[in-house]
Amino acid sequence: MWKMEGRFLQFIAVLSGTLCAVSDGMHYAWTAPIIPILQRPDSPISITHRDVVWLESVYMIGGMAGIPFIIYSVDRFGRKATILIGTLQHIISWIMIAFAPSVEYFYVARFISGFAANVDFVAAPMYISEIADKKVRGFLGSSIYLMMLVGILIIYSVAPFVSIPLSSAVGCSFLIIELFIFPFMPESPYYHVSKGNTEAARKSLQKLRSTETNIDKELEEILTIVKRRQCEKRRYTDLVRMRNSRKAVLIVTTLNLAQHFSGYSVILMNLHSILNDAGSMLSSSNAAIIFSALMLVAAMFSSVLIDKAGRRVLLCGSSILTGFSILALAIYFAIKNSGHSVERYNWVPAASAMCYAVFFKCGMGLIPIVLTAELFPSSVKAMGMATASAMYSVSSVVSIYVYQFLSEMWGIHVPFFVFGIFCFLAALFTVLYIPETKGKTLGEIQILLNSKPCSNATNNIENKLDTPEYVNLLLQEMQVSKT
């Protein structure tokens, strides 16, 4: 286990800065326990089936609408200020939900919360990757997903048993704590340097590296990276023009597709029906709590291992085991749909779903957001991470559509076979294309991405990464590499 010494403030900054992710997790899963309450005869606000569809989709629409703002805000106002803006937006959303006199207020609140959720996929990962020591960057970066899972677990555990205003107050309480602590945390040294305030960047590094007596080397690297960024004209075309950013786009796009085409959104939205097929003795509410708790425990376990075992090992192993879990579901439903009796095996869907919760969150559900924060070069990081956020939303919607279409045309087992195969393809992609970023600085990662996809060349680069002359030479080559 990595030592806390010298990294205590990093831990506090990340913990306080990601409390908004708890709120986002609660917003993300809010419809699952709340819609049944709103559909009751004694509901405080009556809703129709059309309202249900909009309550679920308007959150994603808000997320798409917020992408241009997040790109502008992280560079204009800073990572820290952007996170605080998102926190305030979440608070407004919870207040509107708590005192909503009609369903239209829910629409607006869900849109605002989706808009603010971009903080968890762009500003917060960027902030963490830029303040964290390279030895614990993976652990700290994974905290965003952990916080979101905590939020999902909380809303599943609280919302079915209390009033809507009270569950909203629970979500708002985490944000109030964040407003009391996070404003006192250091801003990213990268942002300070980008604004020409080198002294502020030095002070920020000194606070974040409290036991380090010499931060000049790291500050010099930051100055080099940011200077190169400022010399480059930032355009969306740079995401595909530069070799390193082009690789980053391909990796994060594939990983986002893999997340949702492993059946993540589909299983979350159809968990109750799967458990009913298993003849589970648990109520839907209790089953959802167990499922979300398993995801949280698995993600916590993975976050500890991510800086020890590495990103590639966890991602590859998770993809394979998740694929087997999905195929077990596919085989079960194929046998059932063929007319054969499956009474003796009606435990398979529940067991597969719970295994899925563990295996998915041990890698596929955690590592992509860490890699997204690490892989993009500084010059296009905001645009790259916003693009990744957009791909996350789009791939989620597409995977759900594919599931519904294939299920209606050929049966529920067909999309599960597709999802299982996609998991194995994700494992193959990880082995062949994704570089290991464990223990490397952001500058060193860009050198790896800018190298040709040859294992011997990559190994040679890794062996020379600690040579300052070699690093400076490759940084210069990266500046002119546009092919």
C-alpha positions in Angstrom: 0.0 0.0 0.0 1.4 3.4 -1.0 2.5 5.7 1.8 0.4 8.6 2.8 3.4 10.7 3.8 3.9 13.7 1.6 0.5 13.0 -0.2 -2.0 13.9 2.5 -3.1 17.2 0.9 -3.5 15.4 -2.4 -5.8 12.9 -0.7 -7.9 15.7 0.9 -8.1 17.7 -2.3 -9.3 14.7 -4.3 -11.7 13.6 -1.6 -13.3 17.0 -1.2 -13.2 17.7 -4.9 -15.0 14.5 -5.8 -17.9 14.8 -3.3 -19.9 16.2 -6.3 -19.5 12.7 -7.9 -21.5 11.3 -5.0 -24.3 13.7 -5.9 -23.9 12.8 -9.6 -24.2 9.1 -8.8 -27.4 9.8 -6.9 -28.8 11.8 -9.8 -27.7 9.1 -12.3 -29.7 6.4 -10.5 -32.4 8.7 -9.2 -35.2 7.5 -11.6 -34.9 3.8 -10.6 -36.2 4.2 -7.0 -38.2 7.4 -7.5 -40.3 6.6 -10.6 -42.2 3.8 -8.8 -42.9 6.3 -6.0 -44.3 8.8 -8.5 -46.4 6.2 -10.1 -48.3 5.3 -6.9 -51.9 6.5 -6.5 -50.8 8.6 -3.5 -47.9 10.2 -5.4 -47.2 13.8 -4.6 -46.8 14.5 -8.3 -48.6 12.3 -10.9 -46.6 11.3 -14.0 -47.4 9.5 -17.2 -45.3 7.0 -19.2 -44.2 9.8 -21.4 -42.9 11.6 -18.3 -40.9 8.5 -17.4 -39.1 8.5 -20.7 -38.3 12.2 -20.5 -37.1 12.0 -16.9 -34.6 9.3 -17.9 -33.4 10.9 -21.1 -33.3 14.6 -20.1 -30.3 13.8 -17.8 -28.2 12.7 -20.8 -29.4 15.6 -22.9 -28.2 18.0 -20.2 -24.8 16.2 -20.3 -24.5 16.7 -24.0 -25.5 20.4 -23.7 -22.8 21.0 -21.0 -19.9 19.8 -23.0 -19.1 23.1 -24.8 -19.2 24.9 -21.4 -16.9 22.5 -19.7 -14.3 22.8 -22.6 -14.4 26.6 -22.1 -14.5 26.7 -18.4 -11.6 24.4 -17.4 -9.2 26.7 -19.3 -10.9 30.0 -18.7 -11.8 29.7 -15.0 -9.6 26.8 -14.0 -10.2 23.2 -12.9 -10.9 24.1 -9.3 -13.4 26.9 -10.1 -15.2 24.6 -12.7 -15.6 21.9 -10.1 -17.2 24.5 -7.7 -19.5 25.7 -10.4 -20.7 22.2 -11.0 -21.2 21.8 -7.2 -23.5 24.8 -7.1 -25.5 23.5 -10.1 -26.0 20.2 -8.3 -27.3 22.0 -5.2 -29.8 24.0 -7.3 -30.9 20.8 -8.9 -31.6 19.0 -5.5 -33.5 22.1 -4.2 -35.7 22.1 -7.3 -36.4 18.3 -6.9 -37.1 18.7 -3.2 -39.7 21.4 -3.6 -41.0 20.6 -7.2 -44.8 21.4 -7.5 -45.0 19.7 -10.9 -43.1 17.2 -13.1 -41.8 20.1 -15.2 -39.5 21.1 -12.3 -38.1 17.6 -12.4 -37.3 18.1 -16.0 -35.3 21.3 -15.4 -33.6 19.8 -12.4 -32.5 16.7 -14.2 -31.2 18.8 -17.1 -29.2 20.9 -14.7 -27.8 17.9 -13.0 -26.8 16.3 -16.3 -25.2 19.6 -17.3 -23.2 19.6 -14.1 -22.2 16.0 -14.4 -19.5 16.9 -17.0 -17.4 18.0 -14.0 -17.0 14.3 -13.1 -15.8 13.3 -16.6 -13.7 16.3 -17.5 -12.8 18.9 -14.8 -12.3 16.5 -11.9 -10.2 13.9 -13.7 -8.1 16.7 -15.2 -7.6 18.3 -11.8 -6.6 14.9 -10.2 -4.2 13.9 -13.0 -2.5 17.3 -12.7 -2.1 17.5 -9.0 -1.4 13.8 -8.2 2.0 12.2 -7.7 2.6 9.7 -10.5 2.8 6.8 -8.0 -0.7 7.3 -6.8 -2.4 9.0 -9.8 -4.3 5.8 -10.7 -5.6 5.4 -7.2 -6.7 9.0 -6.8 -8.1 9.1 -10.3 -10.3 6.1 -9.7 -11.9 7.9 -6.7 -14.3 9.6 -9.1 -16.0 6.3 -10.0 -15.9 5.2 -6.4 -17.7 8.3 -5.3 -20.3 7.8 -8.1 -20.9 4.2 -6.9 -21.3 5.5 -3.4 -23.9 7.8 -4.7 -25.8 5.0 -6.5 -25.7 2.9 -3.3 -27.0 5.8 -1.2 -29.9 6.6 -3.5 -30.9 2.9 -3.8 -30.7 2.6 0.0 -32.5 5.8 1.0 -34.9 6.9 -1.7 -37.4 3.9 -1.5 -37.9 4.4 2.2 -38.0 8.2 2.7 -39.7 11.2 1.1 -38.4 12.9 -2.0 -37.4 16.1 0.0 -35.4 14.0 2.5 -33.5 12.0 -0.1 -32.7 15.3 -1.9 -31.4 16.7 1.4 -29.1 13.7 1.7 -27.7 14.4 -1.8 -27.3 18.1 -1.0 -25.4 17.5 2.3 -22.3 16.1 0.4 -22.2 19.2 -1.7 -22.4 21.5 1.3 -19.4 19.7 2.8 -17.5 20.2 -0.5 -18.2 23.9 -0.5 -16.7 24.2 3.0 -13.5 22.3 2.2 -12.6 22.3 -1.5 -12.2 26.1 -1.9 -9.1 25.9 0.3 -7.3 23.3 -1.8 -4.5 24.2 -4.3 -5.3 24.9 -7.9 -3.7 22.7 -10.5 -0.1 23.9 -11.1 -0.7 23.3 -14.9 -3.4 25.9 -14.8 -1.2 28.4 -13.0 1.6 28.0 -15.5 -0.9 28.3 -18.4 -1.8 31.7 -17.0 1.8 32.8 -16.7 1.9 32.5 -12.9 4.9 30.3 -12.3 5.3 31.4 -8.7 1.8 30.3 -7.9 2.5 27.0 -9.6 5.6 26.5 -7.5 3.6 27.2 -4.3 0.9 24.8 -5.4 3.5 22.1 -6.0 5.2 22.7 -2.6 1.9 22.2 -0.8 1.0 19.1 -2.8 4.5 17.6 -2.5 4.9 18.5 1.2 7.9 16.2 1.8 9.7 16.9 -1.5 12.7 19.3 -1.0 13.2 19.8 -4.7 10.3 20.4 -7.0 12.3 22.2 -9.7 12.4 19.1 -12.0 8.7 18.6 -12.0 8.0 22.3 -12.4 10.4 22.4 -15.3 8.5 19.6 -17.0 5.2 21.4 -16.4 6.6 24.6 -17.9 7.8 22.6 -21.0 4.5 20.9 -21.5 2.4 24.1 -21.1 4.8 26.1 -23.3 4.4 23.6 -26.1 0.6 23.7 -25.6 0.5 27.5 -25.8 2.6 27.4 -29.0 0.1 25.1 -30.6 -3.1 26.4 -32.1 -5.8 24.5 -30.2 -8.4 23.1 -32.7 -10.5 20.0 -32.7 -8.7 18.8 -35.8 -5.6 18.5 -33.6 -7.2 15.5 -31.9 -6.7 13.5 -35.2 -3.7 15.4 -36.7 -1.2 14.6 -33.9 -0.1 11.0 -33.5 -0.3 11.0 -29.7 -3.7 12.6 -29.5 -5.0 10.4 -32.3 -4.0 7.3 -30.3 -5.6 8.8 -27.2 -8.9 9.4 -29.1 -9.0 5.9 -30.5 -8.2 4.3 -27.0 -10.8 6.3 -25.0 -13.5 5.9 -27.8 -13.0 2.2 -27.9 -13.0 1.9 -24.1 -16.2 4.0 -23.8 -17.8 1.7 -26.5 -16.6 -1.3 -24.6 -18.1 -0.1 -21.3 -21.6 0.1 -22.7 -21.3 -2.7 -25.2 -20.4 -5.0 -22.4 -24.0 -4.4 -21.4 -23.5 -2.0 -18.5 -26.4 0.4 -19.2 -28.6 -2.5 -20.3 -28.1 -4.5 -17.2 -28.6 -1.5 -14.9 -31.8 -0.7 -16.6 -33.1 -4.3 -16.7 -31.7 -5.6 -13.4 -35.1 -6.2 -11.9 -36.4 -8.3 -14.8 -33.2 -10.4 -14.8 -33.6 -11.2 -11.1 -37.3 -12.0 -11.6 -36.3 -14.6 -14.2 -34.1 -16.1 -11.6 -37.0 -16.4 -9.1 -35.1 -14.4 -6.5 -36.5 -14.3 -3.0 -35.1 -10.8 -2.6 -37.3 -7.7 -3.3 -36.2 -5.5 -6.1 -35.0 -2.8 -3.7 -32.9 -5.2 -1.7 -31.4 -6.8 -4.9 -30.5 -3.4 -6.2 -28.7 -2.5 -3.0 -26.7 -5.7 -3.1 -25.8 -5.2 -6.7 -24.6 -1.6 -6.2 -22.7 -2.7 -3.0 -20.8 -5.3 -4.9 -19.9 -2.8 -7.6 -18.6 -0.5 -4.9 -16.5 -3.1 -3.1 -15.0 -4.3 -6.4 -14.2 -0.8 -7.5 -12.5 -0.1 -4.1 -10.4 -3.3 -4.5 -9.4 -2.3 -8.0 -8.5 1.2 -7.0 -5.9 -0.2 -4.5 -4.4 -2.5 -7.2 -4.4 0.0 -10.1 -1.0 1.4 -9.2 0.4 -2.0 -8.3 -0.8 -4.4 -10.9 -1.2 -1.7 -13.6 -4.0 -0.6 -15.9 -3.5 -3.2 -18.7 -3.6 -6.3 -16.5 -6.8 -5.2 -14.7 -8.5 -4.0 -17.8 -7.7 -7.2 -19.8 -8.7 -9.5 -16.9 -11.9 -7.6 -16.3 -12.9 -7.7 -19.9 -12.4 -11.5 -20.2 -14.3 -12.3 -16.9 -17.0 -9.8 -17.7 -17.4 -11.5 -21.1 -17.9 -14.9 -19.5 -20.5 -13.4 -17.2 -22.4 -12.0 -20.1 -22.1 -15.2 -22.1 -23.6 -17.2 -19.2 -26.7 -15.0 -19.4 -26.8 -15.4 -23.1 -26.6 -19.2 -22.9 -29.3 -19.3 -20.2 -31.7 -17.2 -22.2 -31.0 -19.1 -25.4 -31.9 -22.4 -23.7 -34.9 -20.8 -22.2 -36.2 -19.3 -25.4 -35.7 -22.6 -27.2 -38.4 -24.1 -25.1 -36.3 -26.2 -22.7 -36.9 -26.2 -19.0 -34.4 -24.1 -17.0 -36.1 -24.4 -13.6 -33.0 -26.1 -12.1 -30.8 -23.3 -13.3 -33.0 -20.2 -12.6 -30.2 -19.0 -10.3 -27.9 -18.4 -13.3 -29.2 -14.9 -14.1 -28.8 -13.6 -10.5 -25.4 -15.2 -10.1 -24.2 -13.9 -13.5 -25.5 -10.4 -12.7 -23.7 -10.3 -9.3 -20.5 -11.7 -10.9 -20.9 -9.0 -13.6 -21.0 -6.3 -10.9 -17.7 -7.5 -9.5 -15.8 -8.3 -12.7 -16.9 -5.2 -14.5 -16.0 -2.7 -11.8 -12.6 -4.4 -11.2 -11.4 -2.9 -14.5 -13.8 -2.0 -17.4 -15.9 0.2 -15.1 -13.0 2.0 -13.5 -9.9 2.2 -15.6 -11.3 4.1 -18.7 -11.9 7.3 -16.7 -8.3 7.1 -15.3 -6.8 6.6 -18.8 -8.9 9.4 -20.2 -7.4 11.8 -17.7 -3.9 10.5 -18.4 -3.7 10.0 -22.2 -4.6 13.3 -23.8 -1.7 15.8 -24.4 -2.0 19.0 -22.5 -2.7 21.1 -25.6 -6.0 19.3 -26.3 -6.8 17.7 -23.0 -10.0 19.7 -22.4 -11.3 18.9 -25.9 -10.2 15.3 -25.7 -11.9 14.6 -22.3 -15.1 16.4 -23.4 -15.1 14.2 -26.6 -14.7 11.2 -24.3 -17.6 12.4 -22.2 -19.7 12.8 -25.4 -18.8 9.3 -26.6 -19.8 7.9 -23.2 -23.3 9.3 -23.6 -23.7 8.4 -27.2 -22.4 4.8 -26.7 -24.8 4.4 -23.8 -27.8 5.3 -25.9 -26.7 3.2 -28.9 -26.1 0.1 -26.7 -29.6 0.4 -25.3 -31.1 0.8 -28.8 -29.1 -2.3 -30.1 -30.4 -4.3 -27.1 -34.0 -3.3 -27.7 -33.8 -3.9 -31.5 -32.0 -7.3 -31.3 -34.3 -8.5 -28.4 -37.4 -7.7 -30.3 -36.2 -9.2 -33.6 -34.4 -12.4 -32.5 -34.7 -12.7 -28.7 -33.0 -11.4 -25.6 -30.1 -13.9 -25.8 -28.8 -12.3 -29.1 -27.7 -8.9 -27.7 -26.1 -10.7 -24.7 -24.0 -12.8 -27.1 -23.0 -9.6 -28.9 -22.0 -8.0 -25.6 -20.0 -11.0 -24.6 -18.1 -11.1 -27.8 -17.4 -7.3 -27.5 -15.8 -7.9 -24.1 -13.3 -10.3 -25.5 -12.5 -7.9 -28.4 -11.9 -5.2 -25.7 -9.4 -7.5 -24.0 -7.6 -8.1 -27.4 -7.5 -4.3 -28.0 -6.0 -3.8 -24.6 -3.2 -6.2 -25.2 -2.4 -4.9 -28.7 -2.8 -1.2 -28.4 -3.1 0.3 -24.9 0.2 1.4 -23.3 0.9 0.8 -19.6 0.8 4.2 -17.8 1.5 3.0 -14.3 4.2 5.0 -12.6 4.8 7.4 -15.5 4.5 11.1 -15.6 2.0 12.8 -18.0 5.0 13.8 -20.2 6.4 10.3 -20.3 2.9 9.0 -21.3 2.9 11.4 -24.3 6.3 10.0 -25.4 4.9 6.5 -25.3 1.8 7.5 -27.3 4.0 9.3 -29.9 6.2 6.3 -30.4 5.5 3.8 -33.2 3.4 0.7 -32.1 6.4 -1.6 -31.9 7.1 -3.5 -28.7 10.8 -3.3 -28.9 10.8 0.4 -29.6 8.4 1.0 -26.7 10.6 -1.0 -24.4 13.6 1.0 -25.5 11.7 4.2 -24.7 10.6 3.0 -21.3 14.2 2.1 -20.5 15.4 5.6 -21.4 12.5 7.6 -19.9 14.6 8.7 -17.0 17.3 10.2 -19.2 16.6 14.0 -19.4 18.3 14.4 -22.8 16.2 11.7 -24.3 13.0 13.1 -22.9 13.8 16.6 -24.2 14.6 15.2 -27.6 11.3 13.3 -27.9 9.4 16.3 -26.6 10.8 18.4 -29.5 9.9 15.6 -31.9 6.3 15.5 -30.6 5.9 19.2 -31.2 6.5 18.8 -35.0 4.8 15.4 -35.3 1.5 16.0 -37.1 1.2 12.9 -39.2 
